[in-house]
Protein backbone atom coordinates (compact mmCIF):
# COMPACT_ATOMS: atom_id res chain seq x y z
CA UNK A 1 0.00 0.00 0.00
CA UNK A 2 1.20 3.48 -0.80
CA UNK A 3 1.49 5.53 2.39
CA UNK A 4 2.63 8.79 0.75
CA UNK A 5 0.58 11.93 1.21
CA UNK A 6 0.81 14.49 -1.59
CA UNK A 7 2.38 17.75 -0.41
CA UNK A 8 -0.51 19.73 -1.91
CA UNK A 9 -3.00 17.93 0.35
CA UNK A 10 -4.97 19.80 2.98
CA UNK A 11 -4.87 17.58 6.07
CA UNK A 12 -7.31 17.39 8.98
CA UNK A 13 -7.32 15.33 12.18
CA UNK A 14 -10.13 14.22 14.51
CA UNK A 15 -9.17 14.09 18.17
CA UNK A 16 -10.67 12.37 21.19
CA UNK A 17 -9.26 13.40 24.57
CA UNK A 18 -6.30 15.03 22.79
CA UNK A 19 -5.52 11.78 20.95
CA UNK A 20 -5.52 11.88 17.13
CA UNK A 21 -7.87 9.07 16.08
CA UNK A 22 -8.70 9.88 12.45
CA UNK A 23 -6.96 11.64 9.58
CA UNK A 24 -8.15 12.91 6.21
CA UNK A 25 -6.18 14.41 3.33
CA UNK A 26 -7.99 16.32 0.55
CA UNK A 27 -6.55 17.36 -2.82
CA UNK A 28 -7.70 19.69 -5.53
CA UNK A 29 -8.74 17.38 -8.39
CA UNK A 30 -7.73 18.72 -11.79
CA UNK A 31 -10.46 18.25 -14.38
CA UNK A 32 -10.66 19.56 -17.92
CA UNK A 33 -14.28 20.75 -17.61
CA UNK A 34 -14.95 21.16 -13.90
CA UNK A 35 -12.60 23.45 -11.97
CA UNK A 36 -13.97 23.08 -8.46
CA UNK A 37 -13.44 19.41 -7.51
CA UNK A 38 -11.89 18.46 -4.17
CA UNK A 39 -11.03 14.77 -3.82
CA UNK A 40 -10.41 12.80 -0.65
CA UNK A 41 -6.89 11.47 -1.06
CA UNK A 42 -6.65 9.51 2.19
CA UNK A 43 -8.99 8.66 5.07
CA UNK A 44 -7.58 6.76 8.05
CA UNK A 45 -9.02 5.77 11.43
CA UNK A 46 -6.93 4.11 14.14
CA UNK A 47 -7.95 0.44 14.59
CA UNK A 48 -9.26 0.92 18.15
CA UNK A 49 -11.66 3.60 16.86
CA UNK A 50 -12.90 1.91 13.67
CA UNK A 51 -16.53 0.92 13.23
CA UNK A 52 -18.08 3.66 15.38
CA UNK A 53 -18.51 6.32 12.68
CA UNK A 54 -15.59 8.64 13.41
CA UNK A 55 -14.23 8.41 9.86
CA UNK A 56 -17.67 9.05 8.35
CA UNK A 57 -18.24 12.06 10.60
CA UNK A 58 -14.83 13.55 9.77
CA UNK A 59 -15.37 12.88 6.05
CA UNK A 60 -18.74 14.66 6.09
CA UNK A 61 -17.65 17.51 8.38
CA UNK A 62 -14.82 18.39 5.99
CA UNK A 63 -17.10 17.83 2.98
CA UNK A 64 -19.66 20.31 4.27
CA UNK A 65 -16.92 22.92 4.68
CA UNK A 66 -15.76 22.46 1.08
CA UNK A 67 -19.28 22.35 -0.37
CA UNK A 68 -20.30 25.51 1.51
CA UNK A 69 -17.24 27.18 -0.08
CA UNK A 70 -18.47 26.29 -3.58
CA UNK A 71 -16.52 23.09 -4.22
CA UNK A 72 -17.67 19.65 -5.30
CA UNK A 73 -16.42 16.91 -2.93
CA UNK A 74 -15.64 13.39 -4.14
CA UNK A 75 -14.09 10.16 -2.93
CA UNK A 76 -13.15 6.89 -4.63
CA UNK A 77 -13.02 3.81 -2.43
CA UNK A 78 -13.15 0.03 -2.33
CA UNK A 79 -13.46 -0.15 1.46
CA UNK A 80 -16.50 -2.36 2.23
CA UNK A 81 -17.57 -0.37 5.31
CA UNK A 82 -17.52 2.91 3.38
CA UNK A 83 -19.40 1.39 0.44
CA UNK A 84 -22.14 0.20 2.78
CA UNK A 85 -22.29 3.58 4.51
CA UNK A 86 -22.50 5.52 1.23
CA UNK A 87 -25.22 3.23 -0.15
CA UNK A 88 -27.39 3.95 2.89
CA UNK A 89 -26.68 7.69 3.10
CA UNK A 90 -28.79 10.41 1.50
CA UNK A 91 -25.71 12.68 1.34
CA UNK A 92 -23.72 10.62 -1.17
CA UNK A 93 -24.42 10.00 -4.88
CA UNK A 94 -22.61 7.18 -6.69
CA UNK A 95 -20.79 8.44 -9.78
CA UNK A 96 -18.92 5.34 -10.91
CA UNK A 97 -19.08 1.68 -10.00
CA UNK A 98 -16.74 -1.05 -11.17
CA UNK A 99 -14.21 -3.75 -10.41
CA UNK A 100 -10.49 -2.98 -10.04
CA UNK A 101 -8.41 -4.76 -12.66
CA UNK A 102 -4.68 -4.62 -13.36
CA UNK A 103 -5.52 -2.16 -16.18
CA UNK A 104 -7.52 0.25 -14.02
CA UNK A 105 -6.09 2.89 -11.73
CA UNK A 106 -5.54 1.34 -8.32
CA UNK A 107 -3.78 2.36 -5.13
CA UNK A 108 -2.50 -1.14 -4.44
CA UNK A 109 -2.32 -4.46 -6.22
CA UNK A 110 -4.09 -6.00 -3.23
CA UNK A 111 -7.23 -4.12 -4.31
CA UNK A 112 -7.55 -5.91 -7.67
CA UNK A 113 -10.90 -7.62 -8.08
CA UNK A 114 -12.60 -5.50 -5.41
CA UNK A 115 -15.61 -3.34 -6.14
CA UNK A 116 -14.46 0.28 -6.47
CA UNK A 117 -16.87 3.19 -6.48
CA UNK A 118 -16.69 6.97 -6.78
CA UNK A 119 -19.06 9.09 -4.73
CA UNK A 120 -19.94 12.77 -4.57
CA UNK A 121 -21.34 14.41 -1.45
CA UNK A 122 -24.50 16.46 -1.96
CA UNK A 123 -26.15 18.65 0.66
N, C-alpha and C positions, 0 to 999 in steps of 0.2 A: 504494500500500500504506500502511496506517495504521501508523505507527511509535511511536505513543503507548503508554506502559506505565501501567496504572492505578495510582494511588497506593497502593491497598490491597494490591497484589501483594507477595508475598514473593519476593525475587530471590536467585539463586544463580549463582555463576560457577565454571567449571572452568578451572584454570590448568595450563600446561605451562611449566616453566622460568621461573616468575613472569610469564608472558604470559597474559592472559585469552583463551581460545580458544573458549569456549562459555558461553552465558547462558540461564537459564531463569527465567521469572516464573510464579508460581502464585497463583491467586485462590481465595477461598472462593466456591463456586458455590451461590447461593441456590436452593432447591428447596422446593416446597410440602409434599412428603411426606418427603424425605430431608434431614436437617440436616447431614450430615457429608461432603459432597462437596468435594473440592479439584480445581480444573480448571487444567490447563496453559494459561496465557494466551499465552505466547510462548516459543519455543525457537529459538535462533540458534547457528550454528557459523560461525566465520570461514572464508572460502572455502579457504584453504590447508590447513585441517584437516577439511574435509568428506569423507565417504566412508570414514572409518576407524573409525567407531563411537563417537566422543567424545560426540556428542549423545545417542545411545541410552543410553550408560552414565550420563551425567548425569541424563537423564530417569528411568531406573530407580533410580539411587541416591537421588534425591529422593523418588521414589514409595515406595520401601521405608521411608523415614523417616516419611512421612505415614501409610502403611498400618499401620505398627507403633504409631502413635499413635491408631489407631482411625478413621482417615478412609478414604473411598473416593477413588480417584485416577483422573481421566479426562482425555482429550485428544481434540480434534476436529481433523482434519487432511485436507488434500488433497495433501500432499507425497508424490510417488511413492516416494521412498526409504523414508519412514516407513511407508507403506502396506505395502510389501513386507516390511519388517522385522517389523511387527506380525503380518502373516499367517503368518509363519514362527516366531513366538515363542510359547512356552507360557505366558508371563506376561500376555499381553494378550487380552482377549475383546472381540469386535466388538459394539457396542451398536446402532449405526445405520449404514446404508449408503445412499448416494444420490448424485444428481447436483446440483451447485449450479445454481440457476436465478436469474433476476433477482428472483424472489419468495421465495427462501429467504434465510436469514441468511448473509451472506458477508463476509469481511474485506475483499476487494477485488473490483472488477468483473472483473479479470483472471482470477479463479478460476472464473467462470461456465462451466458445461459440464464441469468437472472432477469426478471421483469424490471425494466427501467422506465420511469415515467418523468415527465416534466410537468410542473404545476405552476400556476400563477395565482397569487393572492388577490382577491377582490373584496372590497369593503362594501 
